[in-house]
Amino acid sequence: MSRITTALRLLFRANPVGIAFLLIAGRSWAGTRSFFMSFFLRAPGLQLGPGCRVIGARHISFGRGVFAARNLWLEAVTRYRSQNFHPEITIGDYVRFSDGVHISAISSVTVGNNALFGSKIYVSDHNHGVYRGECQSRPEEPPAHRVLGGGGAVVIGENVWIGDNVAIVGPATIGNGAIVGANSVVRGSVPANTIVTGIPARPVKVFNPSTGVWDKV
């Protein structure tokens, strides 16, 4: 109870009374919504902030204690125009999402335990259109009318930290303990315990367990 009292005192100290009451109402609604979402999604301890959307929930599984600050857009796409899909999105235990993370799958996206996502991150296992191999999309075709495809499965390992404004497009595998620097684009493989940055993302440091130091590549 003392924690709640302290939090309320700080809230009213930092804001006008009217704003403080609006913030309390918003947080109360978010807590109630999270409670029911946690129950129906069988996701113990799930916390979803304002503006979070979970679409295609029959194809999405959550571990324990998942937290999303606000505006998480999590979508398992089952149908797009004339295409039908059987997607699977798996979110591990204690994954943390900052603001505005968008994860979309038509096949498979997996996020390991204790992964940390910054803000404005995009993760997808597909594109609007196909640009490799046979039957590629043509430029005169409106992008919204192009088939979804041309990607591959995305696997994000445990204890991975993904910085702000990162784009991850499958096929992509990010090993355990890796760090993806802000504003990077990832496609392909990121080794475990490695820091990558850039477009496309390239290794810049690797953790040395014998010295406890991140060595430059």
Steps between C-alpha positions, in 0.01 A plus 500: 500500500787737577627459144160602361481798737849613398418464130182705537682769695766529229234505228311791657823682576608486135164579335195725537216331688286447188786346302592277794144363518498437124829312528364292786187418299708403197728275702205339676335421166828364361537278806146368466548435127829323564335278761237376256748472210730298724214266588366448148847469343623267777792735558573533874613849598441654156498882510385694195516879503278745309452442128625140495342271239513120485354375171466132412537397864420133427840487330695688768641358823644692794733397778484634852538865598498661152487880514418750224515873576261627231400462134625143454358370171524122503334334201483143379370547146262219407362651180604772257284555193485152337785352708453280806770444762565291810731725705658443838636771729666386822600749770716366784506576871562853630536662159491882518366725223544879496275732296380426149632150431342331196533122453326338204508138385352284226716200598722514809644758740655385829627726780708342777484554874607836647533675163491880523354711217555874468253732327376509139623150411367302203523119482351306210540167322363632170489784249234663284608327181763248393832631368710183467469180301210433266170690468638825638272799562483766232535876565174590323307290751382706801703393807183437701386250232825302494512161666646466848814289497865512409624477858565222750481404865630739768662360815612742773692326777506542875639811672510689170490881512364679192552876480260768378384518135635157404347303211526120499378324187514124457663274445686615812652333805639701791702293744474503879648801673540703179449877482361680193596867492243773437392573140639169371346265242536127562456222249684170526696377799631690803736286713439459871668745740573744219425871453390593148425840349431656162307444177537211451599418859861381539689377808698769683571325832501146639488407868811324630394277792858447615561873556142621551555765231321582173787486249493699175470292186 
